[in-house]
Amino acid sequence: MQPSKGDGPVDSGDLYAQAFMHSPVAIAITRNSDRAILEVNESYCRMIGFDRSDIIGRRSVDLGLWEDPAELEALVARLKADGRVSGAEVRYRRKDGSLLIGVTSYEYLEVGGESCTLALVEDATERWKLDRELRESEAHYKVLFDTMSNAVLEEDFSRVKRRLEEIKAEGAGDIGAYLEARPDELARCIGLVRIKRFNREFSRYLNLPEKDCVGPNAEPYIPEGTREVFRRELVALARGEPGIEIDFPNLIPGAAARHLRMRLAVVPGHEEDWSSVLLSFIDLTGEAEAQEALAELVRQKDVLMRELEHRVKNNLNIISSLLSLEAAQVDGSKERKILLDAQSRIRSISLIYELLSRSAQGAELSCRSYIESLAALLKETYTAERADVTLRTEVDDIAIDVKRGVSLGLVVTELLTNAFKYAFPGREGRVKVELRAVGDRIELRISDDGVGAPLGFDALSPSSLGLQLVGMLVEQMHGSLRITPSPGFRAEISIPAKP
């Protein structure tokens, strides 16, 4: 571009003066002989809060610009020794007394034949504050990290992530299945993990005397038996799950914590590369040992109960056999019947313990197995030689506790005994046993098409010992009993499904 007509030559001195005054960098020129400030620019005045007229001719120390005047002497000494100072972080004070952090550079300059110092100052106060806050935050985090009651480990999974991306690029679909089928690849991924830091509690969990004993490679701390846990970690990370919690035995030799609960999470801001993954561990050793001890007590109790049930069953069988021998020696038919009825009741209880000894449930038994076996046993006892009396059972497969099972068995024994003994004098007949789960109740019905109850039978006040026993047992089970004496005989019992 050509200068317009009338334009004169540019005064370089004026140009430099304007550049000096309007530079965004704060600049000051000081005479070395007396350290008086000869010139400052606008940026310098704004930075320290003084007017130019208050600064020119005065020394910076007199203006109170130095938080520590000894720092000025140290910088002057460096300038004399090296000929210049670059990027020194200096603590100044503004006119209002506030702190100013200035990144300062000094070099010698000659002005009008006098030796001077040129000072360039960059205001780094805000950056310094941010750095200080960051350092304080890091120090706070370090204290929390080191003093946490949980063991905490920070690891770098970035190389693992890159390897998983390579595996996907090779065509692997399901990372979890891929690693499960290739233990060597899983081991390779373990070798790529790097330990960044850990707290004192982690050292205690490993039973190590010094934190420095833990190396940067994670492989020694993931033994063969816990590699499935590591595979699950990788699957969770690959799926982007926010966190994962796994309980597992600690198989590291000599470790103080033998059972651990691990929680894993990617540190926010590191989701893309997995360069910071936090693993926290809770020591479950005491809890696991208590559970193991409880399980052992339960096992011992189960063994004792099985032994007790076996002995009770044997004792009941002995009593039943003695009653059978006594019945064979008794001449009177009435006495013999009494002994046989007592034997049937004992055998109904003995049958429960026999079924319990073969049951995996232990504290419960199956109503179907028990009632069907008991009914068949009673029919064999009372109608073995009568083919004209038939028995039909329709029983739901309901589990019932032993205590109520005994009561229910005695009820069935009394009602079936009455049916087999009295319902079919010289005639054919049918007996039916039904047991159903209806809502929150168990309903039992025993019926026959026999002769029914005798004249004058009072269902509310039965005279026979057997029916009185039925009534008491039903009442103990908080149930209800309804008897229909004819035609035939039908007893309907309803009890709660749960005690």
C-alpha positions as CSV (number, residue, x, y, z in Angstrom):
1,M,0.0,0.0,0.0
2,Q,1.4,3.4,-1.0
3,P,1.4,6.2,1.6
4,S,-1.1,9.0,0.9
5,K,0.0,12.3,-0.3
6,G,1.2,14.4,2.6
7,D,2.2,11.4,4.8
8,G,5.6,12.0,6.3
9,P,8.2,9.5,7.6
10,V,7.2,7.5,10.8
11,D,9.1,8.5,13.9
12,S,10.6,5.2,15.2
13,G,11.1,6.6,18.6
14,D,7.4,7.5,18.9
15,L,6.5,4.1,17.6
16,Y,8.5,2.3,20.2
17,A,7.2,4.5,22.9
18,Q,3.6,3.6,22.0
19,A,4.4,-0.1,21.7
20,F,6.0,0.1,25.2
21,M,3.1,2.0,26.8
22,H,0.4,-0.2,25.3
23,S,2.0,-3.6,25.5
24,P,-0.1,-6.2,27.3
25,V,3.0,-7.3,29.2
26,A,3.7,-5.3,32.3
27,I,7.1,-3.5,31.8
28,A,9.2,-1.4,34.2
29,I,12.7,0.1,33.7
30,T,14.8,0.7,36.8
31,R,18.1,2.6,37.2
32,N,20.7,0.3,38.7
33,S,22.6,3.0,40.6
34,D,19.8,3.9,43.0
35,R,17.1,1.4,41.9
36,A,14.7,4.2,41.1
37,I,11.9,3.4,38.6
38,L,12.4,5.4,35.5
39,E,9.4,4.2,33.4
40,V,6.5,1.8,33.5
41,N,3.7,1.1,31.0
42,E,0.0,1.0,31.5
43,S,-0.2,-2.8,32.0
44,Y,2.3,-2.4,34.9
45,C,0.2,0.3,36.5
46,R,-3.0,-1.7,36.2
47,M,-1.3,-4.8,37.6
48,I,0.0,-3.2,40.8
49,G,-2.8,-0.6,41.3
50,F,-0.7,2.5,41.3
51,D,-0.9,5.6,39.1
52,R,2.2,6.2,36.9
53,S,2.8,9.5,38.7
54,D,3.1,7.6,42.0
55,I,5.7,5.2,40.7
56,I,8.2,7.2,38.6
57,G,11.3,8.2,40.5
58,R,10.5,5.9,43.4
59,R,12.0,2.6,44.4
60,S,9.9,-0.6,44.3
61,V,10.8,-1.3,47.9
62,D,9.6,2.1,49.0
63,L,6.3,1.4,47.2
64,G,5.9,-1.8,49.3
65,L,5.7,-4.0,46.1
66,W,7.8,-6.8,47.6
67,E,6.3,-9.3,50.0
68,D,9.8,-10.2,51.0
69,P,12.5,-7.6,50.1
70,A,15.1,-10.3,50.5
71,E,13.7,-11.8,47.3
72,L,14.7,-8.7,45.4
73,E,18.3,-9.0,46.6
74,A,18.4,-12.6,45.5
75,L,17.1,-11.8,42.0
76,V,19.7,-8.9,41.7
77,A,22.4,-11.4,42.7
78,R,21.2,-13.8,40.0
79,L,21.1,-11.0,37.4
80,K,24.7,-10.0,38.2
81,A,25.9,-13.6,38.0
82,D,24.1,-14.7,34.9
83,G,23.4,-11.5,33.1
84,R,19.6,-12.2,33.0
85,V,16.8,-13.8,34.9
86,S,14.0,-15.7,33.1
87,G,10.6,-16.8,34.5
88,A,11.2,-16.2,38.1
89,E,8.0,-16.6,40.2
90,V,8.0,-13.5,42.5
91,R,5.5,-12.7,45.3
92,Y,4.5,-9.0,45.0
93,R,2.0,-6.9,46.9
94,R,-0.4,-4.6,45.1
95,K,-1.3,-1.1,46.4
96,D,-4.4,-2.5,48.2
97,G,-2.2,-5.1,49.9
98,S,-3.4,-8.1,47.9
99,L,-1.0,-10.8,46.8
100,L,0.3,-10.7,43.2
101,I,2.2,-13.6,41.8
102,G,4.3,-12.4,38.9
103,V,6.4,-14.4,36.5
104,T,9.3,-12.0,36.1
105,S,12.2,-11.8,33.7
106,Y,15.2,-9.3,34.2
107,E,17.9,-8.2,31.8
108,Y,20.3,-5.3,31.6
109,L,19.5,-2.3,29.5
110,E,21.4,1.0,28.9
111,V,19.2,4.1,28.8
112,G,20.8,7.6,28.2
113,G,24.2,6.2,29.0
114,E,23.0,4.8,32.4
115,S,22.9,1.1,33.3
116,C,19.3,0.0,33.9
117,T,17.3,-3.1,34.4
118,L,14.3,-4.1,32.2
119,A,11.7,-6.0,34.0
120,L,8.9,-8.0,32.2
121,V,6.2,-9.2,34.6
122,E,3.3,-11.6,33.7
123,D,0.4,-11.7,36.2
124,A,0.1,-15.4,37.1
125,T,-1.9,-14.9,40.3
126,E,-5.0,-16.8,39.1
127,R,-3.0,-19.6,37.7
128,W,-1.1,-19.8,40.9
129,K,-4.3,-20.0,42.9
130,L,-5.6,-22.8,40.7
131,D,-2.3,-24.6,41.1
132,R,-2.5,-24.2,44.8
133,E,-6.1,-25.4,45.0
134,L,-5.1,-28.4,42.9
135,R,-2.1,-29.2,45.1
136,E,-4.3,-28.8,48.2
137,S,-6.9,-31.1,46.6
138,E,-4.3,-33.6,45.7
139,A,-2.9,-33.5,49.3
140,H,-6.4,-33.9,50.7
141,Y,-7.1,-36.8,48.4
142,K,-3.8,-38.4,49.3
143,V,-4.6,-38.1,53.0
144,L,-8.0,-39.6,52.5
145,F,-6.6,-42.3,50.2
146,D,-3.9,-43.3,52.6
147,T,-6.1,-43.3,55.8
148,M,-9.2,-45.0,54.4
149,S,-10.3,-48.0,56.4
150,N,-10.8,-49.9,53.2
151,A,-7.9,-51.1,51.1
152,V,-7.8,-49.0,47.9
153,L,-5.8,-49.6,44.8
154,E,-5.5,-47.4,41.8
155,E,-4.5,-49.2,38.5
156,D,-3.9,-48.2,34.9
157,F,-5.9,-50.4,32.5
158,S,-5.1,-48.3,29.4
159,R,-2.9,-51.0,27.8
160,V,-5.6,-53.6,28.6
161,K,-8.2,-51.4,26.9
162,R,-6.0,-51.2,23.7
163,R,-5.6,-54.9,23.7
164,L,-9.3,-55.5,24.0
165,E,-9.9,-53.1,21.1
166,E,-7.5,-55.2,19.1
167,I,-9.3,-58.4,20.0
168,K,-12.6,-56.8,18.9
169,A,-11.0,-55.7,15.7
170,E,-10.0,-59.3,15.1
171,G,-13.6,-60.3,15.2
172,A,-14.3,-61.3,18.8
173,G,-17.9,-60.6,19.7
174,D,-18.3,-61.5,23.4
175,I,-15.2,-60.4,25.3
176,G,-16.2,-62.4,28.4
177,A,-16.6,-65.7,26.4
178,Y,-13.5,-65.0,24.4
179,L,-11.3,-64.6,27.5
180,E,-12.9,-67.5,29.2
181,A,-12.0,-69.8,26.3
182,R,-8.4,-68.4,26.1
183,P,-6.7,-68.4,29.5
184,D,-3.4,-67.4,27.9
185,E,-5.0,-64.2,26.6
186,L,-6.5,-63.5,30.0
187,A,-3.0,-63.9,31.5
188,R,-1.6,-61.5,28.9
189,C,-4.2,-58.9,29.9
190,I,-3.3,-59.3,33.6
191,G,0.3,-58.6,32.7
192,L,-0.7,-55.3,31.0
193,V,-2.2,-53.9,34.2
194,R,0.0,-51.4,36.1
195,I,-0.4,-50.4,39.7
196,K,-0.3,-46.6,40.2
197,R,-0.8,-46.2,43.9
198,F,-2.3,-48.0,46.9
199,N,-2.9,-47.1,50.6
200,R,-1.6,-48.5,53.8
201,E,-4.6,-50.7,54.3
202,F,-3.9,-52.5,51.1
203,S,-0.4,-53.3,52.3
204,R,-1.9,-54.7,55.5
205,Y,-4.3,-56.9,53.6
206,L,-1.3,-58.4,51.8
207,N,0.6,-58.7,55.2
208,L,3.5,-56.7,53.8
209,P,5.7,-54.6,56.2
210,E,6.5,-51.8,53.7
211,K,4.4,-50.2,51.0
212,D,7.4,-50.3,48.7
213,C,7.1,-54.1,48.6
214,V,4.2,-53.8,46.2
215,G,5.5,-53.7,42.6
216,P,4.1,-51.8,39.6
217,N,3.0,-55.1,37.9
218,A,-0.4,-56.4,39.1
219,E,0.2,-60.0,38.0
220,P,1.6,-61.2,41.4
221,Y,-1.5,-60.1,43.1
222,I,-3.9,-61.9,40.8
223,P,-3.2,-65.6,41.4
224,E,-4.5,-68.4,39.3
225,G,-7.5,-69.1,41.5
226,T,-8.8,-65.5,41.3
227,R,-8.4,-64.9,37.5
228,E,-12.1,-65.4,37.0
229,V,-12.6,-62.3,39.2
230,F,-10.3,-60.3,36.9
231,R,-12.2,-61.6,33.8
232,R,-15.5,-60.3,35.3
233,E,-13.8,-56.9,35.9
234,L,-12.8,-56.7,32.2
235,V,-16.4,-57.6,31.1
236,A,-17.8,-54.9,33.4
237,L,-15.4,-52.3,32.1
238,A,-16.0,-53.3,28.4
239,R,-19.8,-53.0,28.9
240,G,-19.4,-49.5,30.5
241,E,-21.0,-50.6,33.7
242,P,-20.7,-47.9,36.4
243,G,-19.4,-50.3,39.0
244,I,-19.1,-53.9,39.9
245,E,-19.0,-55.7,43.3
246,I,-17.5,-59.2,43.7
247,D,-16.9,-61.3,46.8
248,F,-14.0,-63.8,46.5
249,P,-11.4,-65.6,48.5
250,N,-8.0,-63.9,48.7
251,L,-5.5,-66.6,47.5
252,I,-2.3,-64.5,47.8
253,P,0.1,-66.5,50.0
254,G,0.4,-65.0,53.5
255,A,-2.3,-62.4,53.0
256,A,-3.9,-61.2,56.3
257,A,-7.4,-60.7,54.7
258,R,-8.5,-64.1,53.3
259,H,-12.0,-63.1,52.1
260,L,-12.6,-59.9,50.3
261,R,-15.4,-57.8,48.7
262,M,-14.1,-55.8,45.8
263,R,-15.8,-52.7,44.2
264,L,-14.4,-51.4,40.9
265,A,-15.0,-48.0,39.2
266,V,-13.4,-45.9,36.6
267,V,-12.3,-42.5,37.9
268,P,-14.4,-39.8,36.1
269,G,-12.6,-38.3,33.2
270,H,-10.8,-41.6,32.4
271,E,-13.6,-43.5,30.8
272,E,-12.1,-43.3,27.4
273,D,-8.7,-44.9,28.2
274,W,-9.2,-46.6,31.6
275,S,-5.9,-45.0,32.7
276,S,-7.3,-44.6,36.3
277,V,-9.4,-47.4,37.7
278,L,-10.1,-47.5,41.5
279,L,-10.5,-50.9,43.3
280,S,-11.6,-50.8,46.9
281,F,-11.6,-53.9,49.1
282,I,-13.5,-54.7,52.3
283,D,-12.1,-57.4,54.6
284,L,-14.8,-60.1,55.0
285,T,-12.6,-62.6,56.8
286,G,-14.4,-62.3,60.1
287,E,-17.8,-62.5,58.4
288,A,-16.8,-65.4,56.2
289,E,-15.3,-67.3,59.2
290,A,-18.5,-66.7,61.2
291,Q,-20.6,-68.0,58.3
292,E,-18.3,-71.1,58.0
293,A,-18.6,-71.7,61.7
294,L,-22.4,-71.3,61.5
295,A,-22.5,-73.7,58.6
296,E,-20.4,-76.2,60.6
297,L,-22.8,-75.9,63.5
298,V,-25.8,-76.5,61.3
299,R,-24.1,-79.5,59.8
300,Q,-23.3,-80.9,63.2
301,K,-26.9,-80.2,64.3
302,D,-28.2,-82.0,61.2
303,V,-26.0,-85.0,62.0
304,L,-27.2,-85.1,65.6
305,M,-30.8,-84.7,64.5
306,R,-30.4,-87.5,62.0
307,E,-28.9,-89.7,64.7
308,L,-31.7,-88.8,67.1
309,E,-34.4,-89.5,64.5
310,H,-32.8,-92.8,63.7
311,R,-32.8,-93.8,67.4
312,V,-36.4,-92.6,67.9
313,K,-37.5,-94.7,64.9
314,N,-35.7,-97.7,66.3
315,N,-37.2,-97.3,69.7
316,L,-40.7,-96.9,68.3
317,N,-40.2,-100.0,66.2
318,I,-39.1,-101.9,69.3
319,I,-42.2,-100.7,71.2
320,S,-44.4,-101.7,68.2
321,S,-42.8,-105.1,68.1
322,L,-43.4,-105.6,71.9
323,L,-47.0,-104.6,71.5
324,S,-47.4,-107.1,68.6
325,L,-45.9,-109.8,70.8
326,E,-48.2,-108.9,73.7
327,A,-51.3,-108.9,71.4
328,A,-50.4,-112.4,70.3
329,Q,-50.3,-113.6,73.9
330,V,-53.7,-112.0,74.9
331,D,-56.7,-114.2,74.9
332,G,-59.5,-111.6,74.8
333,S,-60.3,-110.0,71.4
334,K,-61.1,-106.6,73.0
335,E,-57.7,-106.4,74.7
336,R,-56.0,-107.5,71.5
337,K,-57.7,-104.8,69.5
338,I,-56.6,-102.2,72.1
339,L,-52.9,-103.3,71.7
340,L,-53.2,-103.3,67.9
341,D,-54.6,-99.8,67.9
342,A,-51.8,-98.6,70.1
343,Q,-49.4,-100.3,67.7
344,S,-50.9,-98.5,64.7
345,R,-50.5,-95.1,66.4
346,I,-46.9,-95.8,67.2
347,R,-46.2,-97.1,63.7
348,S,-47.7,-93.9,62.2
349,I,-45.2,-91.8,64.2
350,S,-42.3,-94.2,63.4
351,L,-43.1,-93.8,59.7
352,I,-42.5,-90.1,59.9
353,Y,-38.9,-90.7,61.2
354,E,-38.3,-93.3,58.5
355,L,-39.3,-90.8,55.8
356,L,-37.3,-88.1,57.4
357,S,-34.2,-90.2,57.3
358,R,-34.6,-90.5,53.6
359,S,-35.5,-86.9,53.0
360,A,-33.1,-84.1,51.9
361,Q,-35.3,-81.5,53.6
362,G,-34.5,-82.6,57.1
363,A,-37.0,-80.4,59.0
364,E,-40.0,-81.1,56.6
365,L,-41.6,-84.1,55.0
366,S,-43.8,-84.7,52.0
367,C,-47.5,-85.1,52.8
368,R,-47.9,-87.2,49.7
369,S,-45.2,-89.8,50.6
370,Y,-46.3,-89.9,54.2
371,I,-50.1,-90.1,53.9
372,E,-49.9,-92.6,51.0
373,S,-47.5,-94.9,52.9
374,L,-49.4,-94.6,56.2
375,A,-52.8,-95.3,54.5
376,A,-51.3,-98.4,52.8
377,L,-49.8,-99.6,56.1
378,L,-53.1,-99.3,57.9
379,K,-55.0,-101.1,55.2
380,E,-52.5,-103.9,55.3
381,T,-52.9,-104.0,59.1
382,Y,-56.7,-104.1,59.2
383,T,-57.9,-105.5,55.9
384,A,-55.1,-107.6,54.6
385,E,-57.4,-110.5,53.9
386,R,-60.3,-108.5,52.5
387,A,-60.0,-107.8,48.7
388,D,-63.5,-106.3,48.8
389,V,-62.3,-103.2,50.7
390,T,-60.5,-100.7,48.4
391,L,-58.4,-97.6,49.3
392,R,-58.0,-94.5,47.1
393,T,-55.6,-91.6,47.9
394,E,-55.5,-88.2,46.2
395,V,-52.8,-86.2,48.0
396,D,-51.1,-83.0,46.9
397,D,-47.3,-82.9,47.2
398,I,-47.3,-80.5,50.2
399,A,-44.3,-80.1,52.6
400,I,-45.2,-80.0,56.3
401,D,-43.1,-79.5,59.4
402,V,-42.5,-82.6,61.6
403,K,-44.5,-81.5,64.6
404,R,-47.7,-81.0,62.7
405,G,-46.8,-84.0,60.5
406,V,-47.0,-86.2,63.7
407,S,-50.4,-84.7,64.6
408,L,-51.7,-85.1,61.0
409,G,-50.5,-88.7,60.9
410,L,-52.3,-89.6,64.1
411,V,-55.5,-88.0,62.8
412,V,-55.3,-90.1,59.6
413,T,-54.5,-93.2,61.7
414,E,-57.5,-92.8,63.9
415,L,-60.0,-92.1,61.1
416,L,-58.7,-94.8,58.8
417,T,-58.6,-97.3,61.6
418,N,-62.2,-96.6,62.4
419,A,-63.2,-97.0,58.7
420,F,-61.3,-100.3,58.2
421,K,-62.6,-101.8,61.5
422,Y,-66.2,-100.7,61.6
423,A,-67.4,-99.4,58.2
424,F,-67.8,-102.7,56.3
425,P,-69.1,-105.5,58.5
426,G,-69.4,-108.4,56.0
427,R,-69.7,-106.2,52.9
428,E,-67.6,-104.5,50.3
429,G,-66.6,-100.9,50.5
430,R,-64.4,-98.0,49.5
431,V,-62.3,-95.7,51.5
432,K,-61.0,-92.4,50.1
433,V,-58.3,-90.1,51.5
434,E,-57.9,-86.6,50.0
435,L,-55.5,-83.9,51.0
436,R,-55.4,-80.5,49.1
437,A,-53.7,-77.1,49.4
438,V,-56.5,-74.6,49.2
439,G,-55.3,-71.0,49.4
440,D,-53.4,-70.6,52.7
441,R,-54.9,-73.8,54.2
442,I,-54.5,-77.5,54.0
443,E,-57.7,-79.5,53.8
444,L,-58.0,-83.2,54.6
445,R,-61.0,-85.3,53.8
446,I,-61.4,-89.0,54.8
447,S,-64.6,-90.7,53.7
448,D,-66.1,-94.1,53.2
449,D,-69.4,-95.6,51.8
450,G,-69.8,-97.9,54.8
451,V,-72.6,-98.3,57.3
452,G,-72.0,-94.9,58.9
453,A,-72.1,-94.0,62.6
454,P,-74.4,-95.8,65.0
455,L,-77.8,-94.3,66.1
456,G,-77.4,-91.6,68.7
457,F,-73.9,-90.6,67.5
458,D,-73.0,-87.0,68.6
459,A,-70.4,-85.5,66.3
460,L,-69.8,-82.7,68.9
461,S,-69.3,-85.1,71.8
462,P,-67.9,-88.4,70.4
463,S,-67.7,-91.1,72.9
464,S,-64.8,-93.1,71.3
465,L,-61.2,-92.4,72.4
466,G,-60.1,-92.2,68.8
467,L,-62.4,-89.4,67.8
468,Q,-61.7,-87.5,71.0
469,L,-58.0,-87.7,70.1
470,V,-58.8,-86.4,66.6
471,G,-60.6,-83.4,68.0
472,M,-57.7,-82.5,70.4
473,L,-55.1,-82.9,67.7
474,V,-57.1,-80.7,65.2
475,E,-57.5,-78.0,68.0
476,Q,-53.7,-78.1,68.7
477,M,-53.1,-77.4,65.0
478,H,-55.6,-74.4,65.1
479,G,-57.8,-76.2,62.7
480,S,-61.5,-77.0,62.3
481,L,-63.2,-80.4,62.2
482,R,-66.5,-81.3,60.6
483,I,-68.0,-84.8,60.7
484,T,-70.9,-86.2,58.6
485,P,-71.9,-89.5,60.2
486,S,-74.1,-90.8,57.4
487,P,-74.6,-91.9,54.7
488,G,-71.2,-93.5,55.1
489,F,-68.8,-91.5,57.2
490,R,-66.9,-88.4,56.3
491,A,-64.5,-86.3,58.3
492,E,-63.3,-82.9,56.9
493,I,-60.4,-81.1,58.5
494,S,-58.9,-77.7,57.7
495,I,-55.7,-76.4,59.2
496,P,-53.4,-73.4,58.3
497,A,-50.8,-74.1,55.7
498,K,-48.2,-72.5,58.0
499,P,-47.9,-73.0,61.8
